[in-house]
Amino acid sequence: MVNHMRHNSGQTGSRRGHHALEVTNLAVCEKCSAPRLKHIACPNCGTYKGRVVLDTVSAIASKSKKAKGTKEKVAA
């Protein structure tokens, strides 16, 4: 069976013209000057638009506590 709906290379290239990867634009946090994604809270200090929205101190503590617990389970 012959494929009657074949596209030439120009049509294929025109369709794929929108498939290019884009560079992510990073913003600088006003509080800690760390690079962060736009419209997203800073992962370093947890602020967004000048106010604290993430409690990064407790998040780090809970992650370390979880990691400590998994190491003890593996050793046992």
BAMI-683919 format. One record per residue (C-alpha): z, x, y; residue in one letter. Coordinates in steps of 0.02 Angstrom, whole numbers. Layout:
N
     zz     xx     yy residuo
      Z      X      Y       a
...
//
This chain:
76
     zz     xx     yy residuo
      0      0      0       m
    -48     67    171       v
     72     63    316       n
    -21    -28    456       h
    122    -14    583       m
    116    174    606       r
    172    245    774       h
     92    398    847       n
    197    545    907       s
    190    489   1089       g
    268    320   1049       q
    399    402    940       t
    442    528   1077       g
    455    390   1207       s
    578    295   1099       r
    680    451   1065       r
    685    499   1249       g
    851    408   1267       h
    934    495   1118       h
    983    654   1211       a
   1166    702   1217       l
   1251    695   1385       e
   1382    814   1451       v
   1552    730   1471       t
   1611    740   1651       n
   1791    794   1661       l
   1907    753   1804       a
   2058    854   1859       v
   2231    775   1845       c
   2313    756   2015       e
   2486    796   1948       k
   2463    939   1825       c
   2283    996   1866       s
   2234    987   1683       a
   2058    930   1637       p
   2050    751   1575       r
   1921    616   1541       l
   1884    495   1683       k
   1968    323   1675       h
   2088    385   1541       i
   2270    438   1558       a
   2303    625   1560       c
   2352    683   1386       p
   2453    827   1460       n
   2571    735   1578       c
   2536    550   1539       g
   2491    493   1716       t
   2351    379   1771       y
   2314    336   1953       k
   2476    417   2010       g
   2595    327   1892       r
   2664    373   1721       v
   2588    266   1584       v
   2621    375   1431       l
   2788    448   1380       d
   2724    617   1320       t
   2896    693   1295       v
   2949    565   1164       s
   2776    571   1083       a
   2790    759   1057       i
   2967    739    990       a
   2915    604    865       s
   2765    707    807       k
   2874    859    775       s
   3001    750    685       k
   2862    677    574       k
   2792    850    537       a
   2964    912    492       k
   2990    765    373       g
   2824    793    284       t
   2863    978    259       k
   3028    932    176       e
   2941    808     60       k
   2812    937      8       v
   2946   1067    -28       a
   3047    947   -136       a
//
